[in-house]
């Protein structure tokens, strides 16, 4: 996965580089190395991100606002 694909994955997943570093329990500098294409991303991480990105792309969120009653949860005080 190159830096362009990596950035696209982060946008699709709605993650920041800080979030990914936290998820992977690694220093932010490591993730930033991938972001700026200074370092090669491990294939296990690249494969995992590709799977997650494809899953998010094939399952987009609903379009428009979703009211509490449409989610099957009690009213949260939204009138």
Secondary structure by P-SEA (a helix, b strand, c coil): ccaaaaaaaaaaacccaaaaaaaacccaaaaaaaaaccccccaaaaaaaaaaaaaaaaccccccccccccccccccccc
